[in-house]
Every structure is written in C-alpha cells, then in structure tokens.
Amino acid sequence: MEGVFYSPNMEDYLNLKEFLDTKSDEFNTPGFIEHDPVSIPHRFSSKQDIEISGFLTAILSWGQRPVIIANSLRLMKMMDNEPYNFLLNASEKDFIQFTGFVHRTFNSDDCLFFLQALRSLYNQNECLEELFSKGYLRESSIKQGIKAFRDSFLRIPHLARSEKHFPDPEKGSAAKRLNMFLRWMVRSNDRGVDFGLWKTVSPAHLMCPLDVHSGRTARKLGLLSRKQDDWKAVEELTENLRTFDADDPVKYDFALFGLSVSQNKFK
C-alpha cells in the first residue's frame, strides 16, 4: 500500500518503534510544559477556560516558542486571566483594548473576530467539544470534526483574511495548530502534559501535528514519503504511526518534536 510504512525486516521495525517510544517518553513529561505553548492552558482549571486559552494559544503557535508564550500570556491578561467569564460578560468597550494586539500576521482584526466568534459559540453551546463532536461522531473523523467546528466558527461576519488563521483540511491544509490543540484536549493527562478533557473523541483517531520541522524528521525516519506538508501527508504519517500504537498514535508527536529540536540545535 503506497504511503504506508514498510520495513524490510521485523528487526528494523522493532528498533524504530523502540526508538520512537523512548523519545516520546523522554519529552512527554511535566518538565516539557514550562517552555511549550501548552503551558498557557495549564494555568487554568475549568474546562471552558482551558478550551479557550488552549485554542487561542494554538492559533498563535507559529514562530519562536518564547514569543508565542509571551503573546498568549498577554492575550490572557487582557481577558483578566478569566477568558470564559470575559467572553460571556465583556461589553463592547472592553474589546477596544484588542485593537493593539498583533502576533506575526494575526492582527487586531483577526483577534477581535476570533474573540467575538468564541463569544457567540459559548453563548449557544456549553463547550467547544460539542461543536467538534457534531462532525467527528458521524464517521469518527477528525477531518469532519474540524469542518463542523470551522463552519460554526465562521458564521458571524468577518473579514476574508481572518479565515486563513483557521486552517481547512478540506483545502489541503495540514492544520498543524488545530491538530495540536486536539492533542491537548483529547489525549490522556496521565503523563501530565495533555488534558484528556474531551471524552467524546478517541485518541486513536487523532491526527499527528505536522509542520516543516516534524515533516523533515519523519522523512528521515522513513515515516513519510509525501514531499508536501499537507493533509495527505498528515494522513500518511498518522497511518504509519498507528502501526506502532493504534490506540495512541499521536503520542509520537513528542518524539518528532524532540528530534526536530535536536536537529535544529546542532545544524
């Protein structure tokens, strides 16, 4: 089958599995949290606060991690470090402060739209999990879950430019930041990093976050043959990782991340 991991012998397969398991264990620990964007939702305890802070932080998660964390903390502070309460109860005047918020190409117009969209969704739903599950549960499909979530999110008026910050797998996007957010929400918190908040979604169905760095590492390991870092590559990579752990393939995101960091450090 094209694109699915194949090893010429069982020894190579077992060696690679052991290597990936070891690297995943190395990085999937509480010590990982402090210098990673996942540290932002770890500042909160309620489901809604974790969802909102996690989603917004994931959307901002491109570029250098210290900058991502600093801007995410700034955004939380602007919401009085109570994002759910702020979104439900803020006046229009309270939103004026966000006209100065910028993170790379995510500008103040995008920020205001994302906050207003979240406000609208939480006025109609108890949590973001409900929106995602409407699509996901039809076919146990992460792609369909993202579509349902995205369609609901984009219902309020907005500038066309803002849509690029909510990636669309149906148009081929790898949707790395959304898959990372889903990893945070869905995977078990038994290792202390991810939250395990969303019980309606199975970790077995998660898709591996993919960017240029993890894609490069995956190709070096023989886990990915597709050259583009798009949704088809996400599907190929995740299917290959399922041969190592069908119940929790995305745990290997920690291994790919750790290896990518090491490679970049010693170039």
C-alpha positions as CSV (number, residue, x, y, z in Angstrom):
1,M,0.0,0.0,0.0
2,E,1.5,3.3,-1.1
3,G,2.5,5.7,1.6
4,V,2.2,3.2,4.5
5,F,5.3,2.4,6.5
6,Y,7.2,-0.7,5.3
7,S,10.4,-2.1,6.9
8,P,12.4,-4.8,5.1
9,N,12.6,-6.8,8.2
10,M,11.0,-7.1,11.7
11,E,14.2,-6.1,13.4
12,D,14.3,-2.7,11.8
13,Y,10.6,-2.2,12.6
14,L,11.1,-3.1,16.3
15,N,14.2,-0.9,16.6
16,L,12.4,2.1,15.2
17,K,9.4,1.5,17.4
18,E,11.6,1.3,20.5
19,F,13.5,4.4,19.4
20,L,10.2,6.4,19.0
21,D,8.8,5.1,22.2
22,T,11.9,6.1,24.1
23,K,11.9,9.6,22.6
24,S,8.1,10.0,23.3
25,D,8.7,9.1,26.9
26,E,11.6,11.5,27.1
27,F,9.5,14.5,26.2
28,N,6.0,13.6,27.3
29,T,6.7,14.6,30.9
30,P,5.7,17.6,33.1
31,G,9.1,19.1,32.5
32,F,8.0,19.7,28.9
33,I,5.3,22.1,29.9
34,E,7.2,25.2,31.1
35,H,8.8,26.1,27.7
36,D,5.9,25.0,25.5
37,P,2.7,26.8,24.5
38,V,0.7,24.1,26.3
39,S,1.8,25.9,29.5
40,I,-0.8,28.5,28.8
41,P,-3.9,26.3,29.2
42,H,-2.2,24.7,32.2
43,R,-2.7,28.0,34.0
44,F,-6.4,27.2,34.2
45,S,-8.7,24.6,35.8
46,S,-12.2,25.0,34.3
47,K,-13.0,23.2,31.1
48,Q,-14.1,26.3,29.3
49,D,-11.0,28.3,30.3
50,I,-8.7,25.5,29.2
51,E,-10.5,25.3,25.9
52,I,-10.4,29.0,25.2
53,S,-6.8,29.5,26.3
54,G,-5.7,26.3,24.5
55,F,-7.5,27.2,21.3
56,L,-6.2,30.8,21.1
57,T,-2.7,29.7,22.0
58,A,-2.7,27.0,19.4
59,I,-3.9,29.5,16.8
60,L,-0.9,31.8,17.7
61,S,1.5,28.9,17.7
62,W,3.9,29.6,14.9
63,G,7.2,31.2,15.2
64,Q,9.5,31.1,18.2
65,R,8.1,29.4,21.3
66,P,9.1,32.2,23.7
67,V,7.3,34.8,21.6
68,I,4.2,32.5,21.3
69,I,4.1,32.1,25.0
70,A,4.6,35.8,25.7
71,N,1.9,36.9,23.3
72,S,-0.5,34.2,24.6
73,L,0.1,35.3,28.1
74,R,-0.6,38.9,27.1
75,L,-3.8,37.9,25.4
76,M,-4.9,36.0,28.6
77,K,-4.0,39.1,30.7
78,M,-6.2,41.3,28.5
79,M,-9.1,39.0,29.4
80,D,-8.3,39.4,33.1
81,N,-7.0,35.8,33.1
82,E,-10.6,34.6,33.1
83,P,-11.2,34.1,29.4
84,Y,-14.6,32.3,29.7
85,N,-16.0,34.9,32.1
86,F,-14.6,37.7,30.0
87,L,-16.1,36.5,26.7
88,L,-19.5,36.0,28.2
89,N,-19.7,39.2,30.1
90,A,-17.5,41.8,28.4
91,S,-19.0,45.0,27.0
92,E,-18.1,46.3,23.5
93,K,-15.9,48.8,25.3
94,D,-13.9,46.0,26.8
95,F,-12.9,44.8,23.4
96,I,-11.3,48.1,22.3
97,Q,-8.0,47.1,24.0
98,F,-7.5,44.3,21.5
99,T,-7.1,46.8,18.6
100,G,-3.4,46.8,19.6
101,F,-2.9,43.1,19.6
102,V,-0.6,41.6,16.9
103,H,1.2,38.3,16.5
104,R,3.0,37.9,13.2
105,T,0.2,38.1,10.6
106,F,-2.5,37.6,13.2
107,N,-3.6,41.2,13.6
108,S,-6.1,43.1,15.7
109,D,-9.0,42.5,13.2
110,D,-8.3,38.8,13.3
111,C,-8.1,38.9,17.1
112,L,-11.4,40.7,17.5
113,F,-13.1,38.3,15.2
114,F,-11.7,35.2,17.0
115,L,-12.9,36.5,20.3
116,Q,-16.3,37.5,19.0
117,A,-16.7,34.1,17.3
118,L,-15.8,32.3,20.5
119,R,-18.2,34.5,22.4
120,S,-21.0,33.6,20.0
121,L,-20.2,29.9,20.2
122,Y,-20.2,29.8,24.0
123,N,-23.5,31.7,24.1
124,Q,-25.0,28.8,22.2
125,N,-23.0,25.8,23.5
126,E,-21.6,24.7,26.8
127,C,-18.2,23.9,25.3
128,L,-16.2,23.6,22.1
129,E,-16.2,19.8,22.4
130,E,-19.9,19.9,21.5
131,L,-19.2,21.7,18.2
132,F,-16.3,19.4,17.2
133,S,-18.2,16.3,18.1
134,K,-21.1,17.1,15.8
135,G,-18.8,16.4,12.8
136,Y,-16.5,13.9,14.4
137,L,-19.1,11.4,15.6
138,R,-20.6,10.9,12.1
139,E,-17.6,9.0,10.8
140,S,-15.2,9.1,13.8
141,S,-13.3,11.6,11.5
142,I,-11.1,14.3,12.9
143,K,-11.3,16.0,9.5
144,Q,-15.1,16.2,9.7
145,G,-14.8,17.4,13.3
146,I,-12.6,20.2,12.2
147,K,-15.0,21.1,9.4
148,A,-18.0,21.2,11.7
149,F,-16.1,23.4,14.2
150,R,-14.8,25.6,11.5
151,D,-18.2,26.1,9.8
152,S,-19.7,27.1,13.1
153,F,-16.8,29.4,13.9
154,L,-17.1,31.3,10.6
155,R,-20.8,32.0,10.8
156,I,-20.5,35.5,12.2
157,P,-19.5,38.4,9.9
158,H,-15.7,38.6,9.4
159,L,-13.0,39.7,7.0
160,A,-11.9,37.1,4.5
161,R,-8.3,37.4,5.6
162,S,-9.2,36.0,9.0
163,E,-10.2,32.6,7.6
164,K,-6.5,31.8,6.9
165,H,-5.9,31.6,10.6
166,F,-8.4,28.7,10.9
167,P,-6.9,26.1,8.6
168,D,-9.1,24.0,6.4
169,P,-8.1,20.3,5.8
170,E,-10.6,20.1,3.0
171,K,-8.5,22.5,1.1
172,G,-5.4,20.5,1.8
173,S,-4.1,22.3,4.9
174,A,-2.1,20.2,7.3
175,A,-3.9,22.1,10.1
176,K,-0.9,21.6,12.4
177,R,-2.1,24.0,15.1
178,L,-5.6,22.6,15.2
179,N,-4.3,19.0,15.5
180,M,-2.0,20.2,18.3
181,F,-5.0,21.7,20.1
182,L,-6.9,18.5,19.7
183,R,-4.0,16.5,21.1
184,W,-4.1,18.8,24.1
185,M,-7.8,18.3,24.6
186,V,-8.2,14.6,23.9
187,R,-5.1,12.7,24.9
188,S,-5.0,11.3,28.5
189,N,-3.5,13.5,31.2
190,D,-1.8,10.6,32.8
191,R,1.6,11.9,31.8
192,G,0.7,15.5,33.0
193,V,1.1,17.3,29.6
194,D,-2.2,16.8,27.7
195,F,-5.6,17.3,29.4
196,G,-7.9,14.4,28.4
197,L,-10.9,16.8,28.7
198,W,-12.8,15.7,25.5
199,K,-14.2,12.3,26.3
200,T,-16.3,12.0,23.1
201,V,-13.2,11.9,20.9
202,S,-10.9,8.8,20.8
203,P,-7.1,9.3,20.9
204,A,-6.9,6.5,18.3
205,H,-8.5,8.9,15.8
206,L,-6.3,11.9,16.4
207,M,-4.1,13.1,13.5
208,C,-0.4,13.9,14.1
209,P,0.5,17.7,14.0
210,L,2.8,18.2,11.0
211,D,4.9,21.2,10.1
212,V,8.1,21.7,8.1
213,H,10.3,20.5,11.0
214,S,8.4,17.4,12.1
215,G,7.9,16.6,8.4
216,R,11.6,16.7,7.7
217,T,12.3,14.4,10.7
218,A,9.5,12.0,9.7
219,R,11.0,11.7,6.2
220,K,14.5,10.9,7.6
221,L,12.9,8.1,9.7
222,G,11.1,6.7,6.7
223,L,7.7,7.5,8.1
224,L,6.7,9.9,5.4
225,S,7.2,9.8,1.7
226,R,5.0,12.6,0.5
227,K,7.0,15.8,-0.2
228,Q,4.3,18.4,0.6
229,D,3.4,19.1,4.2
230,D,-0.3,18.9,3.6
231,W,-3.3,16.9,4.8
232,K,-2.5,13.9,2.7
233,A,0.9,13.9,4.4
234,V,-0.8,14.1,7.8
235,E,-2.9,11.1,6.9
236,E,0.2,9.1,5.7
237,L,2.3,10.0,8.7
238,T,-0.5,9.2,11.2
239,E,-1.3,5.9,9.5
240,N,2.3,4.9,9.8
241,L,2.4,5.9,13.4
242,R,-0.7,3.7,14.1
243,T,1.4,0.7,13.2
244,F,3.4,1.4,16.3
245,D,0.5,2.3,18.6
246,A,-3.0,2.0,17.1
247,D,-4.7,3.4,20.3
248,D,-2.5,6.5,20.7
249,P,-0.5,7.3,17.5
250,V,-0.2,11.0,18.3
251,K,2.0,10.3,21.3
252,Y,4.8,10.1,18.8
253,D,4.3,13.9,18.2
254,F,6.6,14.3,21.2
255,A,9.3,12.1,19.6
256,L,9.1,14.0,16.3
257,F,9.2,17.4,18.1
258,G,12.1,16.4,20.3
259,L,14.1,15.1,17.4
260,S,13.3,18.2,15.3
261,V,14.6,20.5,18.1
262,S,17.8,18.5,18.5
263,Q,18.4,18.6,14.7
264,N,17.8,22.3,14.5
265,K,20.1,22.9,17.5
266,F,23.1,21.2,16.0
267,K,22.8,22.3,12.4
